[in-house]
Amino acid sequence: MKALGEREFDHYDPEFIKDPYVVYDHLRNACPVAHTSKQGGFWILSRYADVRAALQDWQTYSSAIPGTIAIPNYHARDYPVLPIEADPPAHGKYRSLVRDVFAREAVDQLEDVVRDVADALIDRFAATGHCDLVHDYALPLVSHALARFLKLPVEDAERWVYWAREIFEGRMGDDPARTSGATEEMAAYVDGLMANRIAEPQDDVFSLLTQARVDGAALSPLELRGYGILLLTAGREATVDGINNALWFLAEHAAERDWLAQRLDDGAALRAAVEEFLRNMSPIQLLGRITTRDTTLHGVTIPKGESLGVLYGAANRDEAEFPQAASCVLDRRRNPHLAFGVGVHTCLGAHLARLDLRVAIKQLLRRIPDFSLAAEPLWASNGDTRGFRRLDIRFVASSRPESGDNDMESPA
């Protein structure tokens, strides 16, 4: 890729992770269809219009090959993670099975639970004057809320977090045994869960799937496994990153933090701020697709069967679509960002993610309206997402409990 000189696009390069936006600007302006040999080799789209069109064109850019929505591609599985690793018409049939479970009306019923979890977590560190927002707040909040939403034991969330970490770190650390071990353990957990629901159905989404029919047939054991893994893992890390990205910004920008803290009871203002955090610091920066046919864009032909990276993070910072794109404008009025995708593959858990972000930000600002960074943050080591592994803040300690109950089970 000539535009980057001697250094090809590599979303695992520490320099890129530190500041991807310089690279994104260059790609959009000088090389909107690019190719890199890094991470197995793949093509790249970076402009908003191109990314949006590609996400809507599943006929040309497919996600139906297991392991290819991640870059580098990971082909070890012999089953699809449903419904994301399926294209229409099958995709719609699988997705419709749980549509009502993830509808906004159903998700919003969890708000009181998420608020209680947030307050209980804040109670734990409010008197200390400091915390790591990743491990003391966002990660346990999202894991606990997901367990409650799925009606699973909260303590099981510890295993989901462990497996996700082992799968990622083993793969990127060139330790296939570590990755395969965690993958097998997670698969066994889901298989056991599904077998239990077949034998003793409950009022939960897993029982719904075991009883579902697609074209008159029950889901196979491998289809149930893939769907169950998606429910436990997809979106959890991105929601954690979304919360931490927003709180990092507020820690670094006192004026914006004060502005939002004064509007916590203004639902429209808080929702607009959440959407802007998602746009400006998209938790998912890149997802993969596979081309199903030769396609030409901006005079460049991408051959059939190639891996393609669609850059959410670059598209959401495109000045052609968003005035002042590099700035985080909390009261931005028009905001058609792509943080949750678009089209048939729009994120199934978008409403749940938005709820978690809204409540997490609101409760922390309500309890701790003034906070700042206590140390240099530690960014995650992969550039296909944008988030932190450690985010320490300091604030004026308070001994005032809010929730009245500091005995919440540890979710992660």
Summary of the structure (lengths in Angstrom):
residues: 412
radius of gyration: 21.1
end to end distance: 41.8
largest distance: 63.0
contacts: 1351
relative contact order: 0.19
helix: 49%
strand: 12%
